[in-house]
Amino acid sequence: MSSEPRDTPGAGAASPPSPPPHRKDAENTLVQAVAELMVGIEKSIRTLVQFGPEHQNFTTVVGRTYKHLDGVLAKEEVLSLGIEPFRITYTDTVVLEDFEIDKSLCYKLYQDGVRVLRLLRGLSLKEFSELLSILAIDFRNPQYLDEDTITLMWKRDLERIQCDVVEVLFEEDEQRTITYEGVVSGLTASTDLVSAHPPRGGHREDIDSLTFDRIELDSAKVEAVFRSLDTPDLLEQKVYGLSEHDREQLAKATHSLDAGQAHKLMHVFIYHIAELRPDERIDLYLSRLVDQLLEQRKLKELVAILVLLQQFSNAFQGRKQELLRSFLAEATLAVIEGERRTAILSLLNDQTIETQEKHYLLGLLSTNPRLLPTLIDLIEELRQPALRRAVADLLLPHLRRDFSLLTGKLSAKTSTLLASEALYLFEKLPFVTYRRLLPTLLSHPDPFIRRALLTLVENNASEECLALVVPLLEDADREVRLALLKLLKKRSSTQCHELLWQQLERGVLYERDDRERRLVLGLLAADETRHPQLRDFFLSRKLIGSSGVLETRIRLAEALAASTLPDKVAMLKEVAGRRLENKDLKIVCENLLRTIDHV
Amino acid sequence: MSDILEAPAPGPQRPEDGRREEFYSSGSSFLSAFSILLKSAFMYDLSNQTIHDAAARVAEAARSLCAILNEPSITYTHSKDLSFVNRTVLRVNANTYCFNTLIRETLLRLNIGECTFERTIEGPMLVSFLAEFQHHLALPEERRSEVFRSSSGGFTIAPVKRQREILWGVTSDPKENAVNICALLYLYVDRIVDQVDQDQKKPTKGVKRFLQQVVDACAGQEHLWLSLLFLDSYRGQTTDQVVKSAILTIILARAAGLDRNHQADLGYVAIYYNLFNGKLRSALGQAEGHVERLLARRNTLFSALDYLMTFFSLTDDWARRAISLFERYHRFDGEPIHGLPGYRFRWPPHLYTQIVALTSEFVALVSDPTRAMLPDEALRLFHQQAGTLYNPALVKLLVNHIGIYPIGSMVELNTGERGVVYDLPKGATNFNKPIVKVLFDPQGRRVGGDELRDLSALDGQGKPYLRILRSIDPSATSTNIPFLFLSA
């Protein structure tokens, strides 16, 4: 079906041509039948209007008409009727003529744009009745103000009834701003992907080619900004010194940035910021720029851009400052988000790149609160200890405000690298800040971490903290145990001794090595409140008795001798006097007694 | 019978405001006299006094109209159901309806499109004209002149102008459908918008047809129709917003599972919902201060309702349009938009309103030059406002159906290539991984052919390797988006 507009003769044009003189009888019969059908249709419509659809008169008339239609469709698969203002034609023969436009079926259909009405074989009585009901409607009725024959036929979804419909364009439509051809042309007449309409004017930047259509440069503003800055040596030119030639060079240099060009690019970029056109999508520009620099491993240039952004954001005030800070936040985010993280890590771990630049970058990243968790994660991936420490230092002020940043990152499974830096940070933070993490970290698999924790709590821990670290007395690592004992020795508090006694009574300590035993017993011996218990210990068969490790018993004897227990001499004599006692122990006890005598 | 006010008259002068009633009165006289003259001419002999009296009355009425319009002549024309004098529609009431009908009927039968009466016309001139005209009609058609001018002067007739007719309907070619139906819809809507902007009230009969065609044509071809949302030609104009809102509403209604009748109805609601956008913009532009802006919104809303009341009918169709207008400033959560005080609804808006509000706002955000957003940005904004301004289920439906990067969006890929989102993503979980047609290579050179990238494709390790870096304003690349989809 063609969509080309076609000119048709106006309404009421020349009469249809007369039928050929010699038409076959069959065709004449068919034409006659169609003419009678049209009469039947008109009558059905009148009956419907007069009596309504439920009335017997209507059902009788429409049944008769339908039967007639069925007969026609039995001979003709598609009954195609041409619609003219006052006539309906079939095979160019007029089968219905009516000049009363108010009542004319022809005119009603013609006015609604119908030019051909097709009734298909298989049309049911129901569909036919629906069509009649539509044709019977007086569309002047307010209920049908928005409807016409076509819309109602569509609603009823009459499958076996089809129409060729036209839309009539009036002369005044040709004068409109929006014309049919205009829209069609706008949709389809363009070639080579070029818009049919002129491009928008204004300040535009093609990020790929870096061309500038028109630049409005507020030199005074830019100069004022530069004067107020403590500009680093990275800046080589003032933005307003860029010529058209420079800009063209920049356009060509997009894909082959060197340090100098990167700086120039940066200057132009800063110019944009100075102009601060929010619709320029500078965040997207930044993203692109970051990609390019990372790809070329130009960390120095990247840092320079971020530093300048930061400085500019401090130079301006109000809305511009907000914008600049948001750009900086976006830029820092852009540096490390997603797939760029791998690239930036590669740069940070690259030994050939100056550490100072890396420090700068990390410092800039730390200005974005959203990146703090990322920085914490970064610690584990940085190979240089100095960088890890630098990140820790950068995190410190933030952790003072919000320690929870770190809380979620630390567990018994935290890597040693991160845990080490965490302990470094703990040194600088109040104990209450990280107190709750102690039980978690004390079960860290790395004994170094456990020892470091003990060192940490050495001077800071409160009495209650000791209860947390005492389980380390059972630690598998000897150095950890020794460290704890030294800690306890330093504190030498009542609670400390109580804890030791509890461990001793559980039989934890006396089986350890010599040094530990000495430490433990030395601690206990200093506890004057526990003397009766210590004596009981000594008298206990476990310790002084025949069972027990010899070394422990010897140490106990020494501890007893050093104590101020009033019964110590008696106890030592008893051990020394036992006939079946270990010889070495007896000798030790005797020597101790002699020492006491001398004292 | 509803009153029909003046039609636009781009040519000859319209009656001045003070003489409008006089014009209508003279017009009624003219119609009645002219119809009697025409009827009599075929019933009586030309010597009959009835004809002479009628001719005299016609001449008198014609002279009167010339004086009112201050024109040397008047031209009677007819178009569809309307009669015009110098392109100003004549008011037809119950009394003059039959005269109007008879005149049109007669002239149509005689293929007469225009009748021009000079200021100097007199009754006898008309009678002698009738005699010549009868003779003229007796001639074979090929001998009849196109313009029959009475030898007595003062009166001329011209045949009905050859009207352009565009055959339309849903063909087998979806692109042809989209182009033609969209163009006609634009044309028709523009007429209506003109009427509204000029405070005229005329039925919008006819536009429903186009909406029904859109419903049929966009079935299975949504990507073509979605590309129309990027038609740049009429950015910012009310017509543009009305048409695009209607199209997107139909697409969303279809996605929501509504049947074809409801889809068409919703499109119609969308048209009425946006019809007064131009007036609203104008009113807001003149308003200074918050209160004035509130009043501007309220008054425009009342104007829209008043317009709708002109065509009051107790149908569901009408009710839905009225409700959607009434609830225009009604958020999904019941709070009033723009801080209208004391105006909190206790119920959520009608589903139709919810759908139309969402699609209309999307079109407004994407097409209005003062608020221009890229489509994905607009959808993200909706996502944030889901639950407050908009129904979250509808927002989700919209995003899932057209993708976070809707068809027609220009995007840049991580490979550096730039292209247009060409088809919807495969699977709801891939809503941000559509199929992209590459237009420019990483160096910015145009790529020919049909190079498509399916962003949901996985690499050898089972990970997606293509992603959208950002969306781009198509105008920045001078790309005609609809052309890509609708050209042959």
Interface residues (C-beta under 8 A of the other chain):
Chain A: M1 S2 S3 P5 R6 D7 T8 P9 G10 A11 G12 A13 A14 P85 F86 F99 E100 I101 D102 Q111 G113 R115 F139 R140 P142 Q143 Y144 L145 D146 E147 D148 I150 T151 W154 K155 D157 C163 D164 V165 V166 E167 V168 L169 F170 E171 E172 D173 Q175 R176 T177 I178 T179 Y180 E181 G182 V183 V184 G186 L187 T188 S190 D192 L193 V194 S195 A196 H197 P199 R200 R204 D206 D208 S209 H255 L284 S287 E339
Chain B: M1 S2 P8 P10 S79 K80 D81 R87 T101 R104 E105 L107 L108 R109 L110 N111 G113 E141 P159 V160 K161 R162 Q163 R164 E165 I166 L167 W168 G169 T171 S172 E176 A178 V179 N180 C182 A183 L184 Y186 L187 D190 R191 D194 P203 T204 K205 G206 K208 R209 Q212 L228 L231 D232 S233 Y234 T239 R260 N261 A264 Y268 F311 F312 S313 L314 T315 D317 W318 N414 L439 Q443 G444 R446 L469 R470 S475 A476 S478 T479 N480 P482 F483 L484 L486 S487 A488
